[in-house]
Amino acid sequence: MTRMLKKTLENILTLKESDELISAFDQIGSIIIVRIPESLLSKKRIIGKTLLDEVKIAKSVFYQASAVEGDFRTRNLEILAGEDNTRTEYKEFGCRFIVDVENAFFSPRLSTERERIANLIQDGEIMTNMFAGVGMFSIMAAKRKKCTVYSLDINPIASNLCEENTKLNKLAGEVISINGDAAKIIKEKLMDKSDRTLMLLPERSDEFLESAINTTKDGGIIHYYSHIHADKKSNASKLSEEHYLQVTPVRSEILDSKIVRAVGPRYYQTVVDVKISK
Ligand SMILES: C[S@@+](CC[C@H](N)C(=O)[O-])C[C@H]1O[C@@H](n2cnc3c(N)ncnc32)[C@H](O)[C@@H]1O
């Protein structure tokens, strides 16, 4: 648990209970989301009220009542204290984003990866962001470099927010939000179009790899994300490279690989950057 959260709750929880509270809470703009273990659910309202009182810029505290799930990768939230409003504004590296923390995927924990991708993109590139959510990666990349980003998502709320965020960041025409299934959109409109393709839906990367290859030009780059079990953390990125090489049907040069974040015990989200030849 963060020191701040522990300090805030020291009057209502015992030391043992504090230690039980899941390691971190997310603050996204004016919204706090907490994960609370079963054993502390009877205290969830007082936890919510205490956080709302103590964290000055917070307007709402929600309890995360389900895992991130389903095609849209969303989660159920239950209001504990403050306004029952799941929309807020979030700022990252000079970009502004309207997010809806219940109805469209958003994670503040991917900011380092967003910055890495934004730094890799070159002026003049066309990027296809296959699973773009509210457009976080797309907008950050287009803010840094003169590029065009096709920002695809199957969730209409995510696509609408991406459009809203594109206008908010004055990137109309540079980020193009398209709602629908990425495989279908690529087949219809984006074959051999992209210098760079981002496929941040790690659970289903293998299923969508063919579409990613279809939209990427000969010599283009794919950022292939996956979830990998590894006994040792130091093996995870190597294992993800091996996995990619086993499943890819095209000649590929590995440019880089790394752990994006831990997603469970000995379980990692990884990315492999590859240059493909068609
Ligand atoms: C893990 S989220 C990534 C969102 C975004 N890249 C980000 O980091 O904020 C995956 C996204 O893929 C979308 N999605 C799931 N299946 C899809 C499909 N077949 N075609 C397009 N988008 C899809 C979900 O709606 C969700 O917004």
The ligand as a Gaussian input file, in Angstrom:
#p B3LYP/6-31G(d) Opt

LIG

0 1
 C       -6.362000      -3.324000     -23.085000
 S       -7.410000      -2.129000     -23.860000
 C       -6.188000      -1.060000     -24.556000
 C       -6.675000       0.342000     -24.726000
 C       -5.606000       1.379000     -25.082000
 N       -4.589000       0.891000     -25.989000
 C       -4.988000       1.980000     -23.844000
 O       -3.884000       1.587000     -23.491000
 O       -5.627000       2.826000     -23.200000
 C       -8.013000      -3.011000     -25.210000
 C       -9.068000      -2.276000     -26.035000
 O       -9.365000      -3.106000     -27.179000
 C      -10.734000      -2.943000     -27.496000
 N      -11.110000      -4.128000     -28.325000
 C      -11.385000      -5.386000     -27.926000
 N      -11.638000      -6.179000     -28.984000
 C      -11.497000      -5.406000     -30.093000
 C      -11.598000      -5.655000     -31.489000
 N      -11.925000      -6.850000     -31.956000
 N      -11.363000      -4.627000     -32.336000
 C      -11.045000      -3.380000     -31.871000
 N      -10.945000      -3.090000     -30.555000
 C      -11.163000      -4.090000     -29.675000
 C      -11.443000      -2.807000     -26.174000
 O      -12.672000      -2.155000     -26.319000
 C      -10.399000      -1.991000     -25.358000
 O      -10.682000      -0.618000     -25.410000

